[in-house]
Amino acid sequence: MSEFLYFPMIKTRDAELRCLSNIEADRFNSLLPIYELTKSRKTLKAPDGDIYRRMKNIGEIQGERPFILDLCTDDKYINPQIEQLLSPYMGFKDWQYFIFDLHNDLNIIPMIHIYEDEGKVASEVEVFVKAASERTDFLAVRLPYDLGGESVLHYLQPIFNSLSEGCKVYVILDAGFTRNEMPGDVADKFIDSCSCLNDVSEYIEDIIIISTSFPSNVAKEGGGDSEGKFDIFEENIFQKVVEEVDVKYGDYASINTEQIEIRGGTFVPRIDIASLDGFSFTYKRHRRNAGGYVKCAKETVRDVSNYQFLGTWADNEINLAKDDAPTGISPAFWISVRMNYYIETRLRLRSSSN
């Protein structure tokens, strides 16, 4: 097993990257990000968005530190460059070239792309694994959490059979958005999907379970317009699974996977704070003509039963806003703040229970 305790799934959008760029370097000793590469913002020179700009951002954050690299397949964030990297032609030749040649200065753990079709594509996956495992010590694979043990093994066995000696695999089981399900049911499906993995443990570096329950409508879920509280289920699910299976903790770092775009002028300023026990969020929410982020920050700092200063970049930004000098007033900026504080709470939780 690796020394990493927390595996956040991060889309390479501005908010997420700003958050990661403001995490202290030593925290990455326990943190292995899984980046879903997305297109960058459109420009005149790059009307489809350019993934190389995003790779430059990742490189600035990670330096020589390892990270898992995946490709985002969401229609909102994909472009022709990403589509080309997803092509299985000649053992995902373009994906290999992108990782091992164009970005050989980065410490990338490549994601193995799995397709449901049998036959030709499956054989291309094996070609990729054989070639990639000769050039790196670790690969990663991401599967739905509810396949069940036999189906998980069906997808993994050809990968393990193709591995070069000394290369191991991070197995990621992803539940996506779970708020509409009972945490116990989600946990049971995770446990079932892990049921056959003991028999192939020599090929596995870590088994990582990932989910998110951050709601799309916080005020509705929290029950109050100006303040409220709502449960999050990631920790609850993890605690149930880890009682039965040796797994590592991952999540979407407080991002809702429905990816609802906030239009200018429609949002209400809000500051969200994760609880230190991992089970809930509180929020302060005030319209711009009623104090906005400044009022949210003042109330957050006063709410000592729910907010504690952790010494993060997020704490500094909350304090700047409290003093009438917020660095940013966009929802994307404050998503970065929420994520930054949240990630610190997760690292503390994992360290205390390790």
Summary of the structure (lengths in Angstrom):
residues: 354
radius of gyration: 20.5
end to end distance: 12.8
largest distance: 62.6
contacts: 1157
relative contact order: 0.12
helix: 43%
strand: 19%
